[in-house]
Amino acid sequence: QVADRQYSEMMSQARAAGALDANAAQVQRVRTITQRLIAQVGAFRPDAASWPWEIHVISSDDVNAWCMPGGKMAIYTGLINRIKPTDDELAAVLGHEMAHALREHSREQISQQMAAQVGLSVLSAVTGVAAQGDLGKALTNVMFTLPNSRTHESEADLIGVELAARAGYDPRAAVTLWQKMAALSGGGAPPEFLSTHPSASTRSAELQRNAEKVMPLYEAARR
């Protein structure tokens, strides 16, 4: 319910700014791919087939896409215009974001953050040092939150390539997509152990292995 309200507010703001679904061709392309992916979500959780899925294209230079709990999605024109993804690569992006919603990663992250606060309180009691301010926040992130976030990203990669394959999109495109993402960053990403995303090399290797595993699904969908 919170996600629905937030999504509605964000889309209203984008519409007021003239940034919502400004390019009809982009919107049609994105929605066509998304609908094919949605048709396959029942393989992961049957109830998701009846979610009120929705996607919009927002005019922004940010290279980003996301899916809220319950299937409310957005993709930014910065990703489309700067990455210039093929349809297969775009399916990899959207499938990855949909996987976060299918696995309820947002709900898990909230639980993890609550557990992190408890863990930090215990640490403070043992050491006698009050964990406050930026240092306390950084310690919470490194010790408790970030490793779980990387797990979520890897899981979303795994489900995303299978979702794309089932929808008839080449799962190997996930590899070229993240290579493009890495090239765009210009090597400016933080070290893997301080990032919520796996490193580019780790991600590419895992995606390659996962894509090969689901190739039979892709080939069956293309027949």
C-alpha positions, -999 to 999 in steps of 0.1 A, spaced: 0 0 0 28 24 8 45 15 -25 13 22 -44 9 56 -28 45 65 -34 43 53 -70 12 74 -77 28 105 -62 60 100 -83 41 95 -115 19 125 -108 51 146 -103 66 133 -135 34 140 -154 33 176 -140 69 181 -152 62 168 -187 86 139 -180 61 110 -181 59 88 -212 70 116 -234 83 93 -262 54 71 -275 78 47 -294 99 41 -263 68 35 -241 54 10 -266 87 -8 -268 91 -10 -231 55 -21 -225 57 -48 -252 88 -64 -236 73 -60 -201 41 -77 -210 60 -107 -223 79 -109 -191 48 -106 -170 33 -135 -188 60 -157 -173 60 -146 -136 37 -174 -127 66 -198 -130 81 -181 -99 50 -173 -79 14 -178 -91 -1 -149 -73 22 -124 -92 2 -131 -124 -27 -111 -109 -6 -82 -96 -16 -48 -110 16 -45 -130 23 -11 -144 53 6 -161 61 41 -172 91 57 -190 104 88 -171 125 114 -189 157 116 -168 194 113 -175 198 88 -148 207 53 -159 181 34 -138 151 12 -137 132 -2 -107 102 -22 -97 83 -16 -64 65 -43 -44 34 -54 -62 47 -47 -97 48 -9 -101 77 -1 -124 96 27 -141 126 30 -164 145 62 -172 153 75 -206 189 78 -195 192 40 -195 176 37 -229 195 66 -246 229 61 -230 231 23 -229 212 18 -261 201 -17 -251 188 -43 -276 154 -57 -268 171 -87 -253 192 -64 -231 162 -44 -221 144 -76 -211 174 -84 -189 171 -50 -171 134 -53 -166 135 -90 -157 162 -82 -131 140 -54 -115 109 -76 -116 128 -103 -98 134 -80 -68 96 -76 -65 89 -113 -70 113 -122 -42 101 -94 -20 136 -80 -15 123 -47 -3 105 -65 26 136 -84 34 158 -52 34 135 -36 59 138 -67 82 176 -66 77 178 -30 86 158 -36 118 181 -65 127 211 -43 119 200 -17 145 197 -45 171 231 -58 162 247 -24 164 231 -18 198 246 -50 211 280 -41 197 278 -7 214 269 -24 247 298 -48 245 324 -22 234 311 7 255 312 29 224 280 46 212 275 40 175 261 74 164 264 97 134 280 88 101 305 63 116 277 43 132 258 43 99 288 32 80 295 4 104 259 -8 102 261 -9 64 294 -27 62 287 -52 89 250 -60 83 233 -45 54 255 -46 23 263 -83 22 226 -91 21 221 -65 -6 247 -82 -28 229 -115 -22 197 -99 -34 214 -86 -65 228 -120 -74 194 -136 -68 177 -110 -90 203 -117 -117 196 -154 -116 158 -150 -117 160 -122 -143 179 -143 -169 154 -171 -164 124 -148 -167 138 -133 -199 146 -168 -213 110 -180 -206 97 -149 -224 118 -157 -255 146 -132 -249 182 -143 -252 195 -146 -216 231 -141 -228 222 -105 -234 224 -99 -196 262 -103 -199 265 -77 -226 241 -54 -208 262 -53 -176 294 -49 -196 278 -18 -211 269 -7 -176 304 -12 -164 319 7 -194 296 36 -187 307 38 -151 343 43 -164 357 22 -136 343 45 -110 324 19 -91 333 13 -54 351 -19 -44 328 -50 -43 330 -54 -5 316 -18 0 290 -21 -28 254 -33 -29 262 -47 -63 287 -75 -72 318 -63 -91 315 -61 -128 338 -92 -133 320 -112 -107 286 -103 -121 296 -111 -157 310 -145 -148 279 -154 -128 255 -141 -155 274 -162 -181 269 -193 -161 233 -186 -153 225 -178 -190 239 -211 -202 218 -230 -177 185 -214 -190 193 -216 -227 170 -246 -232 141 -225 -219 150 -197 -244 153 -222 -272 119 -238 -263 103 -203 -262 116 -195 -296 102 -226 -313 
